[in-house]
Amino acid sequence: MSTTNNNSSDIKQAAENADSKQIVQNLKSDKKIDAPESLSEEEQTSFIEDELRTDK
């Protein structure tokens, strides 16, 4: 079980060991994000059933 002191030292250690060149490279890279898949009609369900809606 970790304590607050251990969490602080873990964060401090990670900050001290961070590679600034790698961070800059990661921020500069133009990674393409895949477009979301189209849902089938069966998968396109609303959170509230249309017959129960009162705002129409």
All heavy atoms as TSV, in Angstrom:
chain	resi	resn	atom	element	x	y	z
A	1	MET	N	N	0.844	-1.176	0.000
A	1	MET	CA	C	0.000	0.000	0.000
A	1	MET	C	C	0.890	1.240	0.000
A	1	MET	O	O	1.808	1.370	0.794
A	1	MET	CB	C	-0.885	-0.026	1.248
A	1	MET	CG	C	-1.948	1.024	1.248
A	1	MET	SD	S	-3.180	0.564	2.463
A	1	MET	CE	C	-3.399	2.103	3.261
A	2	SER	N	N	0.627	2.162	-0.916
A	2	SER	CA	C	1.479	3.340	-1.017
A	2	SER	C	C	0.917	4.478	-0.165
A	2	SER	O	O	-0.282	4.585	0.057
A	2	SER	CB	C	1.605	3.788	-2.464
A	2	SER	OG	O	0.347	4.137	-2.970
A	3	THR	N	N	1.819	5.287	0.288
A	3	THR	CA	C	1.426	6.443	1.092
A	3	THR	C	C	1.677	7.707	0.304
A	3	THR	O	O	2.277	7.686	-0.769
A	3	THR	CB	C	2.229	6.493	2.411
A	3	THR	OG1	O	3.604	6.663	2.072
A	3	THR	CG2	C	2.036	5.244	3.233
A	4	THR	N	N	1.239	8.823	0.839
A	4	THR	CA	C	1.436	10.105	0.162
A	4	THR	C	C	2.920	10.389	-0.034
A	4	THR	O	O	3.339	10.871	-1.075
A	4	THR	CB	C	0.786	11.242	0.987
A	4	THR	OG1	O	-0.589	10.923	1.188
A	4	THR	CG2	C	0.903	12.564	0.272
A	5	ASN	N	N	3.752	10.079	0.957
A	5	ASN	CA	C	5.190	10.319	0.835
A	5	ASN	C	C	5.788	9.506	-0.298
A	5	ASN	O	O	6.638	9.987	-1.036
A	5	ASN	CB	C	5.902	10.008	2.153
A	5	ASN	CG	C	5.544	11.003	3.244
A	5	ASN	OD1	O	5.084	12.098	2.945
A	5	ASN	ND2	N	5.754	10.622	4.490
A	6	ASN	N	N	5.373	8.247	-0.418
A	6	ASN	CA	C	5.887	7.412	-1.505
A	6	ASN	C	C	5.431	7.942	-2.856
A	6	ASN	O	O	6.188	7.927	-3.813
A	6	ASN	CB	C	5.444	5.963	-1.336
A	6	ASN	CG	C	6.186	5.266	-0.213
A	6	ASN	OD1	O	7.239	5.721	0.228
A	6	ASN	ND2	N	5.645	4.160	0.252
A	7	ASN	N	N	4.178	8.405	-2.939
A	7	ASN	CA	C	3.682	8.949	-4.195
A	7	ASN	C	C	4.472	10.181	-4.582
A	7	ASN	O	O	4.819	10.379	-5.738
A	7	ASN	CB	C	2.191	9.292	-4.093
A	7	ASN	CG	C	1.330	8.047	-4.046
A	7	ASN	OD1	O	1.762	6.974	-4.445
A	7	ASN	ND2	N	0.121	8.193	-3.560
A	8	SER	N	N	4.780	11.045	-3.612
A	8	SER	CA	C	5.546	12.256	-3.898
A	8	SER	C	C	6.939	11.909	-4.381
A	8	SER	O	O	7.450	12.515	-5.318
A	8	SER	CB	C	5.621	13.146	-2.653
A	8	SER	OG	O	4.339	13.573	-2.285
A	9	SER	N	N	7.578	10.938	-3.749
A	9	SER	CA	C	8.926	10.575	-4.170
A	9	SER	C	C	8.906	9.899	-5.538
A	9	SER	O	O	9.838	10.074	-6.324
A	9	SER	CB	C	9.611	9.694	-3.130
A	9	SER	OG	O	8.950	8.451	-3.019
A	10	ASP	N	N	7.863	9.141	-5.843
A	10	ASP	CA	C	7.740	8.527	-7.167
A	10	ASP	C	C	7.616	9.600	-8.237
A	10	ASP	O	O	8.241	9.513	-9.294
A	10	ASP	CB	C	6.519	7.606	-7.232
A	10	ASP	CG	C	6.697	6.330	-6.428
A	10	ASP	OD1	O	7.842	6.037	-6.035
A	10	ASP	OD2	O	5.693	5.637	-6.199
A	11	ILE	N	N	6.823	10.616	-7.959
A	11	ILE	CA	C	6.642	11.716	-8.908
A	11	ILE	C	C	7.956	12.467	-9.077
A	11	ILE	O	O	8.363	12.803	-10.188
A	11	ILE	CB	C	5.515	12.653	-8.444
A	11	ILE	CG1	C	4.178	11.915	-8.501
A	11	ILE	CG2	C	5.464	13.917	-9.297
A	11	ILE	CD1	C	3.039	12.628	-7.814
A	12	LYS	N	N	8.631	12.727	-7.965
A	12	LYS	CA	C	9.919	13.427	-8.018
A	12	LYS	C	C	10.934	12.624	-8.819
A	12	LYS	O	O	11.649	13.177	-9.666
A	12	LYS	CB	C	10.424	13.672	-6.595
A	12	LYS	CG	C	11.703	14.459	-6.535
A	12	LYS	CD	C	12.118	14.709	-5.094
A	12	LYS	CE	C	13.428	15.468	-5.034
A	12	LYS	NZ	N	13.895	15.663	-3.666
A	13	GLN	N	N	10.976	11.318	-8.589
A	13	GLN	CA	C	11.914	10.461	-9.310
A	13	GLN	C	C	11.599	10.452	-10.804
A	13	GLN	O	O	12.511	10.528	-11.633
A	13	GLN	CB	C	11.866	9.048	-8.748
A	13	GLN	CG	C	12.862	8.112	-9.396
A	13	GLN	CD	C	12.782	6.699	-8.834
A	13	GLN	OE1	O	11.897	6.395	-8.054
A	13	GLN	NE2	N	13.705	5.863	-9.250
A	14	ALA	N	N	10.329	10.377	-11.152
A	14	ALA	CA	C	9.943	10.375	-12.564
A	14	ALA	C	C	10.317	11.697	-13.225
A	14	ALA	O	O	10.811	11.717	-14.362
A	14	ALA	CB	C	8.440	10.131	-12.694
A	15	ALA	N	N	10.117	12.804	-12.521
A	15	ALA	CA	C	10.471	14.121	-13.064
A	15	ALA	C	C	11.983	14.240	-13.256
A	15	ALA	O	O	12.446	14.795	-14.255
A	15	ALA	CB	C	9.952	15.217	-12.145
A	16	GLU	N	N	12.737	13.727	-12.325
A	16	GLU	CA	C	14.195	13.798	-12.424
A	16	GLU	C	C	14.725	12.925	-13.557
A	16	GLU	O	O	15.750	13.251	-14.173
A	16	GLU	CB	C	14.836	13.368	-11.098
A	16	GLU	CG	C	14.630	14.368	-9.979
A	16	GLU	CD	C	15.077	13.847	-8.620
A	16	GLU	OE1	O	15.419	12.659	-8.503
A	16	GLU	OE2	O	15.054	14.646	-7.663
A	17	ASN	N	N	14.042	11.827	-13.855
A	17	ASN	CA	C	14.500	10.903	-14.886
A	17	ASN	C	C	13.877	11.156	-16.256
A	17	ASN	O	O	14.136	10.412	-17.197
A	17	ASN	CB	C	14.207	9.460	-14.465
A	17	ASN	CG	C	15.010	9.054	-13.251
A	17	ASN	OD1	O	16.120	9.538	-13.042
A	17	ASN	ND2	N	14.455	8.177	-12.436
A	18	ALA	N	N	13.063	12.199	-16.369
A	18	ALA	CA	C	12.399	12.489	-17.637
A	18	ALA	C	C	13.428	12.915	-18.681
A	18	ALA	O	O	14.352	13.663	-18.397
A	18	ALA	CB	C	11.366	13.589	-17.444
A	19	ASP	N	N	13.248	12.406	-19.895
A	19	ASP	CA	C	14.140	12.747	-20.999
A	19	ASP	C	C	13.493	13.870	-21.797
A	19	ASP	O	O	12.547	13.660	-22.550
A	19	ASP	CB	C	14.363	11.505	-21.870
A	19	ASP	CG	C	15.308	11.747	-23.028
A	19	ASP	OD1	O	15.838	12.869	-23.153
A	19	ASP	OD2	O	15.524	10.802	-23.816
A	20	SER	N	N	14.018	15.081	-21.635
A	20	SER	CA	C	13.393	16.246	-22.270
A	20	SER	C	C	13.417	16.140	-23.791
A	20	SER	O	O	12.477	16.580	-24.457
A	20	SER	CB	C	14.067	17.534	-21.819
A	20	SER	OG	O	15.440	17.524	-22.166
A	21	LYS	N	N	14.458	15.552	-24.365
A	21	LYS	CA	C	14.526	15.403	-25.822
A	21	LYS	C	C	13.422	14.479	-26.322
A	21	LYS	O	O	12.805	14.724	-27.355
A	21	LYS	CB	C	15.897	14.873	-26.241
A	21	LYS	CG	C	17.007	15.874	-26.025
A	21	LYS	CD	C	18.340	15.309	-26.428
A	21	LYS	CE	C	19.449	16.312	-26.120
A	21	LYS	NZ	N	20.771	15.785	-26.441
A	22	GLN	N	N	13.147	13.401	-25.574
A	22	GLN	CA	C	12.100	12.471	-25.962
A	22	GLN	C	C	10.729	13.128	-25.823
A	22	GLN	O	O	9.853	12.931	-26.666
A	22	GLN	CB	C	12.160	11.202	-25.108
A	22	GLN	CG	C	11.139	10.151	-25.504
A	22	GLN	CD	C	11.392	9.586	-26.884
A	22	GLN	OE1	O	12.504	9.247	-27.238
A	22	GLN	NE2	N	10.356	9.498	-27.686
A	23	ILE	N	N	10.554	13.942	-24.791
A	23	ILE	CA	C	9.284	14.647	-24.597
A	23	ILE	C	C	9.027	15.595	-25.758
A	23	ILE	O	O	7.930	15.638	-26.319
A	23	ILE	CB	C	9.283	15.401	-23.248
A	23	ILE	CG1	C	9.303	14.390	-22.092
A	23	ILE	CG2	C	8.073	16.315	-23.137
A	23	ILE	CD1	C	9.551	15.012	-20.736
A	24	VAL	N	N	10.051	16.357	-26.154
A	24	VAL	CA	C	9.915	17.287	-27.287
A	24	VAL	C	C	9.582	16.518	-28.553
A	24	VAL	O	O	8.704	16.919	-29.320
A	24	VAL	CB	C	11.208	18.115	-27.455
A	24	VAL	CG1	C	11.187	18.887	-28.762
A	24	VAL	CG2	C	11.387	19.056	-26.281
A	25	GLN	N	N	10.264	15.398	-28.782
A	25	GLN	CA	C	10.009	14.593	-29.976
A	25	GLN	C	C	8.573	14.072	-29.975
A	25	GLN	O	O	7.903	14.086	-31.004
A	25	GLN	CB	C	10.994	13.432	-30.048
A	25	GLN	CG	C	10.852	12.584	-31.295
A	25	GLN	CD	C	11.844	11.436	-31.324
A	25	GLN	OE1	O	12.634	11.260	-30.411
A	25	GLN	NE2	N	11.792	10.642	-32.363
A	26	ASN	N	N	8.085	13.625	-28.825
A	26	ASN	CA	C	6.711	13.110	-28.738
A	26	ASN	C	C	5.691	14.206	-29.007
A	26	ASN	O	O	4.656	13.958	-29.620
A	26	ASN	CB	C	6.461	12.498	-27.361
A	26	ASN	CG	C	7.201	11.200	-27.159
A	26	ASN	OD1	O	7.691	10.595	-28.109
A	26	ASN	ND2	N	7.291	10.767	-25.913
A	27	LEU	N	N	5.978	15.421	-28.548
A	27	LEU	CA	C	5.039	16.520	-28.761
A	27	LEU	C	C	5.033	16.990	-30.207
A	27	LEU	O	O	4.019	17.470	-30.700
A	27	LEU	CB	C	5.377	17.688	-27.824
A	27	LEU	CG	C	5.135	17.431	-26.341
A	27	LEU	CD1	C	5.666	18.591	-25.515
A	27	LEU	CD2	C	3.658	17.223	-26.065
A	28	LYS	N	N	6.161	16.861	-30.900
A	28	LYS	CA	C	6.262	17.319	-32.283
A	28	LYS	C	C	5.683	16.322	-33.274
A	28	LYS	O	O	5.294	16.709	-34.366
A	28	LYS	CB	C	7.724	17.588	-32.647
A	28	LYS	CG	C	8.269	18.847	-32.057
A	28	LYS	CD	C	9.696	19.086	-32.537
A	28	LYS	CE	C	10.241	20.381	-31.977
A	28	LYS	NZ	N	11.630	20.605	-32.407
A	29	SER	N	N	5.652	15.055	-32.929
A	29	SER	CA	C	5.228	14.039	-33.893
A	29	SER	C	C	3.762	14.220	-34.270
A	29	SER	O	O	2.916	14.536	-33.447
A	29	SER	CB	C	5.461	12.636	-33.341
A	29	SER	OG	O	4.616	12.389	-32.248
A	30	ASP	N	N	3.501	14.069	-35.547
A	30	ASP	CA	C	2.130	14.202	-36.065
A	30	ASP	C	C	1.518	12.811	-36.190
A	30	ASP	O	O	1.555	12.195	-37.257
A	30	ASP	CB	C	2.126	14.893	-37.427
A	30	ASP	CG	C	2.588	16.337	-37.337
A	30	ASP	OD1	O	2.343	16.958	-36.290
A	30	ASP	OD2	O	3.187	16.830	-38.308
A	31	LYS	N	N	0.990	12.340	-35.103
A	31	LYS	CA	C	0.382	11.012	-35.108
A	31	LYS	C	C	-1.046	11.129	-35.632
A	31	LYS	O	O	-1.818	11.976	-35.193
A	31	LYS	CB	C	0.373	10.426	-33.697
A	31	LYS	CG	C	1.763	10.185	-33.161
A	31	LYS	CD	C	1.737	9.644	-31.751
A	31	LYS	CE	C	3.138	9.471	-31.223
A	31	LYS	NZ	N	3.156	9.021	-29.849
A	32	LYS	N	N	-1.374	10.273	-36.572
A	32	LYS	CA	C	-2.722	10.288	-37.130
A	32	LYS	C	C	-3.628	9.454	-36.237
A	32	LYS	O	O	-3.265	8.369	-35.794
A	32	LYS	CB	C	-2.722	9.735	-38.546
A	32	LYS	CG	C	-1.994	10.631	-39.518
A	32	LYS	CD	C	-2.114	10.150	-40.942
A	32	LYS	CE	C	-1.390	11.099	-41.868
A	32	LYS	NZ	N	-1.526	10.706	-43.269
A	33	ILE	N	N	-4.801	9.972	-36.016
A	33	ILE	CA	C	-5.790	9.282	-35.193
A	33	ILE	C	C	-6.810	8.646	-36.124
A	33	ILE	O	O	-7.308	9.300	-37.050
A	33	ILE	CB	C	-6.478	10.273	-34.227
A	33	ILE	CG1	C	-5.432	10.898	-33.310
A	33	ILE	CG2	C	-7.561	9.579	-33.434
A	33	ILE	CD1	C	-5.963	12.016	-32.449
A	34	ASP	N	N	-7.067	7.380	-35.889
A	34	ASP	CA	C	-8.049	6.691	-36.720
A	34	ASP	C	C	-9.430	7.297	-36.516
A	34	ASP	O	O	-9.815	7.651	-35.405
A	34	ASP	CB	C	-8.110	5.198	-36.363
A	34	ASP	CG	C	-6.816	4.469	-36.702
A	34	ASP	OD1	O	-6.100	4.929	-37.606
A	34	ASP	OD2	O	-6.531	3.449	-36.056
A	35	ALA	N	N	-10.167	7.406	-37.601
A	35	ALA	CA	C	-11.538	7.891	-37.527
A	35	ALA	C	C	-12.398	6.835	-36.842
A	35	ALA	O	O	-12.129	5.638	-36.966
A	35	ALA	CB	C	-12.071	8.179	-38.920
A	36	PRO	N	N	-13.411	7.253	-36.118
A	36	PRO	CA	C	-14.272	6.265	-35.457
A	36	PRO	C	C	-15.032	5.425	-36.481
A	36	PRO	O	O	-15.346	5.896	-37.576
A	36	PRO	CB	C	-15.232	7.117	-34.621
A	36	PRO	CG	C	-15.194	8.469	-35.230
A	36	PRO	CD	C	-13.833	8.620	-35.851
A	37	GLU	N	N	-15.275	4.201	-36.114
A	37	GLU	CA	C	-16.025	3.305	-36.994
A	37	GLU	C	C	-17.490	3.738	-37.048
A	37	GLU	O	O	-18.035	4.241	-36.073
A	37	GLU	CB	C	-15.978	1.875	-36.465
A	37	GLU	CG	C	-14.614	1.254	-36.484
A	37	GLU	CD	C	-14.635	-0.162	-35.948
A	37	GLU	OE1	O	-15.719	-0.779	-35.888
A	37	GLU	OE2	O	-13.560	-0.651	-35.580
A	38	SER	N	N	-18.108	3.529	-38.184
A	38	SER	CA	C	-19.537	3.796	-38.298
A	38	SER	C	C	-20.294	2.687	-37.588
A	38	SER	O	O	-19.936	1.510	-37.678
A	38	SER	CB	C	-19.963	3.832	-39.765
A	38	SER	OG	O	-19.312	4.887	-40.423
A	39	LEU	N	N	-21.338	3.073	-36.883
A	39	LEU	CA	C	-22.149	2.089	-36.170
A	39	LEU	C	C	-23.248	1.564	-37.081
A	39	LEU	O	O	-23.778	2.292	-37.922
A	39	LEU	CB	C	-22.783	2.728	-34.935
A	39	LEU	CG	C	-21.826	3.243	-33.865
A	39	LEU	CD1	C	-22.606	3.926	-32.760
A	39	LEU	CD2	C	-20.990	2.119	-33.296
A	40	SER	N	N	-23.610	0.305	-36.877
A	40	SER	CA	C	-24.734	-0.244	-37.618
A	40	SER	C	C	-26.024	0.342	-37.030
A	40	SER	O	O	-26.017	0.948	-35.965
A	40	SER	CB	C	-24.751	-1.766	-37.499
A	40	SER	OG	O	-25.065	-2.142	-36.174
A	41	GLU	N	N	-27.114	0.173	-37.726
A	41	GLU	CA	C	-28.393	0.715	-37.241
A	41	GLU	C	C	-28.750	0.118	-35.882
A	41	GLU	O	O	-29.276	0.790	-35.019
A	41	GLU	CB	C	-29.497	0.417	-38.256
A	41	GLU	CG	C	-30.810	1.107	-37.930
A	41	GLU	CD	C	-31.862	0.913	-39.009
A	41	GLU	OE1	O	-31.485	0.801	-40.189
A	41	GLU	OE2	O	-33.046	0.862	-38.655
A	42	GLU	N	N	-28.405	-1.156	-35.700
A	42	GLU	CA	C	-28.688	-1.823	-34.430
A	42	GLU	C	C	-27.840	-1.231	-33.298
A	42	GLU	O	O	-28.294	-1.134	-32.157
A	42	GLU	CB	C	-28.395	-3.314	-34.576
A	42	GLU	CG	C	-28.726	-4.141	-33.359
A	42	GLU	CD	C	-28.447	-5.618	-33.601
A	42	GLU	OE1	O	-29.289	-6.295	-34.212
A	42	GLU	OE2	O	-27.372	-6.076	-33.176
A	43	GLU	N	N	-26.631	-0.824	-33.621
A	43	GLU	CA	C	-25.734	-0.271	-32.608
A	43	GLU	C	C	-26.050	1.187	-32.262
A	43	GLU	O	O	-25.650	1.679	-31.221
A	43	GLU	CB	C	-24.279	-0.369	-33.093
A	43	GLU	CG	C	-23.775	-1.791	-33.193
A	43	GLU	CD	C	-22.425	-1.876	-33.876
A	43	GLU	OE1	O	-22.159	-1.070	-34.786
A	43	GLU	OE2	O	-21.643	-2.748	-33.484
A	44	GLN	N	N	-26.742	1.885	-33.140
A	44	GLN	CA	C	-27.061	3.287	-32.904
A	44	GLN	C	C	-28.309	3.407	-32.036
A	44	GLN	O	O	-29.390	3.693	-32.508
A	44	GLN	CB	C	-27.267	4.019	-34.227
A	44	GLN	CG	C	-26.013	4.123	-35.036
A	44	GLN	CD	C	-26.235	4.821	-36.355
A	44	GLN	OE1	O	-27.341	5.227	-36.675
A	44	GLN	NE2	N	-25.189	4.950	-37.135
A	45	THR	N	N	-28.117	3.196	-30.763
A	45	THR	CA	C	-29.242	3.269	-29.832
A	45	THR	C	C	-29.161	4.556	-29.040
A	45	THR	O	O	-28.089	5.010	-28.663
A	45	THR	CB	C	-29.230	2.079	-28.851
A	45	THR	OG1	O	-27.980	2.073	-28.170
A	45	THR	CG2	C	-29.415	0.760	-29.568
A	46	SER	N	N	-30.296	5.145	-28.803
A	46	SER	CA	C	-30.325	6.364	-27.988
A	46	SER	C	C	-30.359	5.959	-26.519
A	46	SER	O	O	-30.715	4.841	-26.166
A	46	SER	CB	C	-31.547	7.196	-28.350
A	46	SER	OG	O	-32.722	6.447	-28.121
A	47	PHE	N	N	-30.006	6.885	-25.652
A	47	PHE	CA	C	-30.027	6.599	-24.228
A	47	PHE	C	C	-31.452	6.566	-23.692
A	47	PHE	O	O	-31.741	5.887	-22.736
A	47	PHE	CB	C	-29.212	7.651	-23.466
A	47	PHE	CG	C	-27.744	7.544	-23.735
A	47	PHE	CD1	C	-27.123	8.407	-24.609
A	47	PHE	CD2	C	-26.991	6.561	-23.128
A	47	PHE	CE1	C	-25.773	8.303	-24.859
A	47	PHE	CE2	C	-25.635	6.442	-23.374
A	47	PHE	CZ	C	-25.024	7.324	-24.250
A	48	ILE	N	N	-32.318	7.320	-24.327
A	48	ILE	CA	C	-33.717	7.361	-23.907
A	48	ILE	C	C	-34.559	6.885	-25.090
A	48	ILE	O	O	-34.389	7.363	-26.211
A	48	ILE	CB	C	-34.139	8.789	-23.514
A	48	ILE	CG1	C	-33.259	9.305	-22.377
A	48	ILE	CG2	C	-35.617	8.835	-23.128
A	48	ILE	CD1	C	-33.485	10.761	-22.040
A	49	GLU	N	N	-35.443	5.945	-24.836
A	49	GLU	CA	C	-36.292	5.444	-25.913
A	49	GLU	C	C	-37.211	6.562	-26.394
A	49	GLU	O	O	-37.759	7.336	-25.602
A	49	GLU	CB	C	-37.106	4.259	-25.417
A	49	GLU	CG	C	-36.228	3.061	-25.066
A	49	GLU	CD	C	-37.031	1.871	-24.565
A	49	GLU	OE1	O	-38.212	1.745	-24.948
A	49	GLU	OE2	O	-36.465	1.091	-23.798
A	50	ASP	N	N	-37.393	6.642	-27.715
A	50	ASP	CA	C	-38.172	7.734	-28.302
A	50	ASP	C	C	-39.588	7.816	-27.756
A	50	ASP	O	O	-40.111	8.908	-27.533
A	50	ASP	CB	C	-38.220	7.593	-29.824
A	50	ASP	CG	C	-36.932	8.065	-30.470
A	50	ASP	OD1	O	-36.209	8.852	-29.822
A	50	ASP	OD2	O	-36.650	7.665	-31.619
A	51	GLU	N	N	-40.219	6.697	-27.510
A	51	GLU	CA	C	-41.607	6.733	-27.027
A	51	GLU	C	C	-41.712	7.242	-25.590
A	51	GLU	O	O	-42.779	7.649	-25.148
A	51	GLU	CB	C	-42.297	5.381	-27.178
A	51	GLU	CG	C	-41.608	4.184	-26.571
A	51	GLU	CD	C	-40.684	3.476	-27.556
A	51	GLU	OE1	O	-40.510	3.926	-28.694
A	51	GLU	OE2	O	-40.125	2.453	-27.147
A	52	LEU	N	N	-40.608	7.256	-24.852
A	52	LEU	CA	C	-40.623	7.746	-23.477
A	52	LEU	C	C	-40.240	9.232	-23.372
A	52	LEU	O	O	-40.412	9.828	-22.312
A	52	LEU	CB	C	-39.634	6.937	-22.614
A	52	LEU	CG	C	-39.928	5.439	-22.490
A	52	LEU	CD1	C	-38.832	4.765	-21.683
A	52	LEU	CD2	C	-41.268	5.221	-21.827
A	53	ARG	N	N	-39.797	9.815	-24.469
A	53	ARG	CA	C	-39.339	11.209	-24.436
A	53	ARG	C	C	-40.527	12.164	-24.270
A	53	ARG	O	O	-41.570	11.978	-24.873
A	53	ARG	CB	C	-38.586	11.554	-25.696
A	53	ARG	CG	C	-37.262	10.835	-25.777
A	53	ARG	CD	C	-36.492	11.217	-26.972
A	53	ARG	NE	N	-36.125	12.630	-26.902
A	53	ARG	CZ	C	-35.364	13.237	-27.798
A	53	ARG	NH1	N	-34.901	12.578	-28.820
A	53	ARG	NH2	N	-35.078	14.518	-27.666
A	54	THR	N	N	-40.335	13.173	-23.470
A	54	THR	CA	C	-41.381	14.182	-23.253
A	54	THR	C	C	-40.976	15.531	-23.822
A	54	THR	O	O	-41.736	16.485	-23.738
A	54	THR	CB	C	-41.669	14.355	-21.754
A	54	THR	OG1	O	-40.466	14.750	-21.095
A	54	THR	CG2	C	-42.199	13.060	-21.154
A	55	ASP	N	N	-39.794	15.624	-24.414
A	55	ASP	CA	C	-39.308	16.906	-24.919
A	55	ASP	C	C	-39.574	17.114	-26.389
A	55	ASP	O	O	-39.102	18.056	-26.980
A	55	ASP	CB	C	-37.810	17.029	-24.638
A	55	ASP	CG	C	-36.987	15.979	-25.355
A	55	ASP	OD1	O	-37.517	14.886	-25.620
A	55	ASP	OD2	O	-35.807	16.235	-25.608
A	56	LYS	N	N	-40.347	16.233	-26.998
A	56	LYS	CA	C	-40.641	16.367	-28.435
A	56	LYS	C	C	-41.896	17.154	-28.646
A	56	LYS	O	O	-42.801	17.170	-27.895
A	56	LYS	CB	C	-40.778	15.002	-29.081
A	56	LYS	CG	C	-39.447	14.312	-29.250
A	56	LYS	CD	C	-39.634	13.058	-30.079
A	56	LYS	CE	C	-38.302	12.468	-30.419
A	56	LYS	NZ	N	-38.414	11.326	-31.309
